[in-house]
Amino acid sequence: MGEPTRVLILGGGFAGLATARHLERQLRSDHQVAVTLISRDNFLLFTPMLAEVAIGAVAPSHVTVPLRSLLRRVQVWQAEVSAIDLGARVVTVRHAASGHEHRLPYDQLVLALGAVSSYHGVSGAAEYTLGFKTLADAAQARARVVDCFEQAAIETDPAIRRALLTFVVAGGGYTGVELAAALADFLRELRRYYPALARERLHLVLAHHGPRLLEELPEQAAAYTLRLLQREGIAVRLRTAVSRVAADCVELSPGGVLPTHTVFWAAGVAPNPLVETLPLPKSPHGAVVVDAHLAVPGHSGLWALGDCAAVPNPKGGTYGPTAQNAEREGVLVAHNLLATLRGAPLRAFDYQPMGMLASLGQHRAVGQVFGWQFAGLSAWLLWRTVYLAKLPTADRRLRVGLDWLADSLLPPNIINTAAPQVALRSGVGPAAGLAARQDRGHPREVPEGLHAPPPQG
Ligand SMILES: Cc1cc2nc3c(=O)[nH]c(=O)nc-3n(C[C@H](O)[C@H](O)[C@H](O)COP(=O)(O)OP(=O)(O)OC[C@H]3O[C@@H](n4cnc5c(N)ncnc54)[C@H](O)[C@@H]3O)c2cc1C
């Protein structure tokens, strides 16, 4: 018996975990292959429920599943991948706390490092917007909103108060729409606890560069979504780009400057920066180009999948960056990797996604599953059923189910545990610049209110 083949999987998200789980199932008692999964987090984050975490409907830990509880035979390393040397076939990893480094040689390498926010060169976006991809992002989103309410409740300047109570979401894809809808629900709930703000308008703006929301869904579903969000009081701005962001305002094109301290960025993703460093063919979006077998052409033993890969769709174009696709790709990479080692034929990736559902708040959702369109309460019930079932363990399904029950019966949790996030009247930096431009007569954006103020008296 020779040395076992060393397989390294980089990334413990949907793609990496699916690869590892499928390898584990296929390998059973075969010890000629040693599989190690390296991930910055020692858990899988179930992103479809991130908006629910942000508004406190579901506890953060309940949308995460420890990798070690799902993998028995695969070794899990919680570490940061800091370098990949394709020539020497070595990956360097670092433990975040100690900084201790390891160099791991491999025979087969699976790139499943996911994506990061892409700011498309928008000035100030990286510095001043809040991302919405990680658990920390969800916690920060919630803390920011509550902090804005706390500050607005004691602010005497009406202009600053209005800016504090204006929230902007950039991007009208799934993430942006679900976040905006969840925020609308949360703002409505929060308002009840701030009598000082009873007569204030809350502004929630959803800016999307395209002509319609949820471009992945049919026109009808997008139109339904638009109507519903507008009915909730969300100011939806189509064909509108966020062209600049500062600490105290955002510039919309067209639209002008809108004073706000809170801009959420859901306007696009780019592959993990580590992928950028690799001398591999990339798509225009920077993803690693793979063939139909999910192998990187010209590099034996190298595979890429999920959000960091451009996977060709036999029907044209490439597969979208979704968890659903990433999981299916993981199963295929595991199969093809073992087939390569065993000299068996490889399979091509040809998957018809089941569909998509987007939660729109207020017990409403929209989507398409197996070609059937759903909207309203039935879609929302389907959303909850499908995503609850998709949580990888019974333990998490039970916990999320109980969270939903508690959320429907109990008042929201409005504690503010984070340090104050919004610094007002700094008078320095780009914020001051944009605010000053506005004072000099730059067009000012005043959206409709999320809620009309209650009647006087
Ligand atoms: C808010 C939100 C909602 C979404 N909703 C849906 C939905 O409803 N349905 C759907 O199908 N898709 C949804 N998606 C998209 C889905 O989450 C992604 O397509 C999916 O996560 C991609 O899987 P992945 O494994 O490629 O990347 P990820 O799941 O992002 O995993 C990447 C992994 O790499 C690790 N990693 C990254 N860099 C390093 C490093 N340097 N060192 C070590 N480890 C590293 C990370 O820790 C992580 O484990 C949503 C995404 C978001 C943000």
The ligand as an SDF file (V2000), in Angstrom:
LIG
                    3D

 53 58  0  0  0  0  0  0  0  0999 V2000
  -28.0130   36.7750    1.8830 C   0  0  0  0  0  0  0  0  0  0  0  0
  -27.8950   35.6620    0.8830 C   0  0  0  0  0  0  0  0  0  0  0  0
  -29.0100   34.8940    0.5690 C   0  0  0  0  0  0  0  0  0  0  0  0
  -28.9160   33.8680   -0.3650 C   0  0  0  0  0  0  0  0  0  0  0  0
  -30.0190   33.1340   -0.6370 N   0  0  0  0  0  0  0  0  0  0  0  0
  -29.9180   32.0920   -1.4870 C   0  0  0  0  0  0  0  0  0  0  0  0
  -31.0580   31.2770   -1.7300 C   0  0  0  0  0  0  0  0  0  0  0  0
  -32.1500   31.5290   -1.2140 O   0  0  0  0  0  0  0  0  0  0  0  0
  -30.9150   30.2200   -2.5710 N   0  0  0  0  0  0  0  0  0  0  0  0
  -29.7090   29.9240   -3.1840 C   0  0  0  0  0  0  0  0  0  0  0  0
  -29.6240   28.9380   -3.9270 O   0  0  0  0  0  0  0  0  0  0  0  0
  -28.6170   30.7050   -2.9830 N   0  0  0  0  0  0  0  0  0  0  0  0
  -28.6990   31.7620   -2.1430 C   0  0  0  0  0  0  0  0  0  0  0  0
  -27.5970   32.5530   -1.9280 N   0  0  0  0  0  0  0  0  0  0  0  0
  -26.3440   32.2860   -2.6670 C   0  0  0  0  0  0  0  0  0  0  0  0
  -25.5400   31.1940   -1.9760 C   0  0  0  0  0  0  0  0  0  0  0  0
  -25.3170   31.5010   -0.6210 O   0  0  0  0  0  0  0  0  0  0  0  0
  -24.1860   31.0360   -2.6720 C   0  0  0  0  0  0  0  0  0  0  0  0
  -24.3910   30.8450   -4.0400 O   0  0  0  0  0  0  0  0  0  0  0  0
  -23.4630   29.8360   -2.0740 C   0  0  0  0  0  0  0  0  0  0  0  0
  -23.1380   30.1050   -0.7310 O   0  0  0  0  0  0  0  0  0  0  0  0
  -22.1960   29.5330   -2.8630 C   0  0  0  0  0  0  0  0  0  0  0  0
  -21.5480   28.4500   -2.2650 O   0  0  0  0  0  0  0  0  0  0  0  0
  -19.9600   28.3770   -2.2420 P   0  0  0  0  0  0  0  0  0  0  0  0
  -19.6170   27.1260   -1.5110 O   0  0  0  0  0  0  0  0  0  0  0  0
  -19.4300   28.5890   -3.6080 O   0  0  0  0  0  0  0  0  0  0  0  0
  -19.5070   29.6470   -1.4020 O   0  0  0  0  0  0  0  0  0  0  0  0
  -19.7510   29.9320    0.1300 P   0  0  0  0  0  0  0  0  0  0  0  0
  -20.9740   29.2610    0.6130 O   0  0  0  0  0  0  0  0  0  0  0  0
  -19.6450   31.4030    0.2710 O   0  0  0  0  0  0  0  0  0  0  0  0
  -18.5200   29.2420    0.8430 O   0  0  0  0  0  0  0  0  0  0  0  0
  -17.2130   29.7360    0.7280 C   0  0  0  0  0  0  0  0  0  0  0  0
  -16.3840   29.0770    1.8110 C   0  0  0  0  0  0  0  0  0  0  0  0
  -15.0190   29.4420    1.6500 O   0  0  0  0  0  0  0  0  0  0  0  0
  -14.4800   29.8150    2.8920 C   0  0  0  0  0  0  0  0  0  0  0  0
  -13.3760   30.7380    2.6370 N   0  0  0  0  0  0  0  0  0  0  0  0
  -13.4080   31.8550    1.8730 C   0  0  0  0  0  0  0  0  0  0  0  0
  -12.1800   32.4030    1.8360 N   0  0  0  0  0  0  0  0  0  0  0  0
  -11.3790   31.6210    2.5700 C   0  0  0  0  0  0  0  0  0  0  0  0
   -9.9960   31.6540    2.9040 C   0  0  0  0  0  0  0  0  0  0  0  0
   -9.1730   32.5960    2.4560 N   0  0  0  0  0  0  0  0  0  0  0  0
   -9.5100   30.6870    3.7080 N   0  0  0  0  0  0  0  0  0  0  0  0
  -10.3270   29.7020    4.1810 C   0  0  0  0  0  0  0  0  0  0  0  0
  -11.6350   29.6160    3.8730 N   0  0  0  0  0  0  0  0  0  0  0  0
  -12.1390   30.5580    3.0830 C   0  0  0  0  0  0  0  0  0  0  0  0
  -15.6460   30.4310    3.6530 C   0  0  0  0  0  0  0  0  0  0  0  0
  -15.4040   30.4190    5.0240 O   0  0  0  0  0  0  0  0  0  0  0  0
  -16.7580   29.4820    3.2290 C   0  0  0  0  0  0  0  0  0  0  0  0
  -16.7470   28.3410    4.0370 O   0  0  0  0  0  0  0  0  0  0  0  0
  -27.6650   33.6000   -1.0050 C   0  0  0  0  0  0  0  0  0  0  0  0
  -26.5370   34.3660   -0.6920 C   0  0  0  0  0  0  0  0  0  0  0  0
  -26.6460   35.3890    0.2400 C   0  0  0  0  0  0  0  0  0  0  0  0
  -25.4240   36.2000    0.5870 C   0  0  0  0  0  0  0  0  0  0  0  0
  1  2  1  0
  2  3  1  0
  2 52  2  0
  3  4  2  0
  4  5  1  0
  4 50  1  0
  5  6  2  0
  6  7  1  0
  6 13  1  0
  7  8  2  0
  7  9  1  0
  9 10  1  0
 10 11  2  0
 10 12  1  0
 12 13  2  0
 13 14  1  0
 14 15  1  0
 14 50  1  0
 15 16  1  0
 16 17  1  0
 16 18  1  0
 18 19  1  0
 18 20  1  0
 20 21  1  0
 20 22  1  0
 22 23  1  0
 23 24  1  0
 24 25  2  0
 24 26  1  0
 24 27  1  0
 27 28  1  0
 28 29  2  0
 28 30  1  0
 28 31  1  0
 31 32  1  0
 32 33  1  0
 33 34  1  0
 33 48  1  0
 34 35  1  0
 35 36  1  0
 35 46  1  0
 36 37  1  0
 36 45  1  0
 37 38  2  0
 38 39  1  0
 39 40  1  0
 39 45  2  0
 40 41  1  0
 40 42  2  0
 42 43  1  0
 43 44  2  0
 44 45  1  0
 46 47  1  0
 46 48  1  0
 48 49  1  0
 50 51  2  0
 51 52  1  0
 52 53  1  0
M  END
$$$$
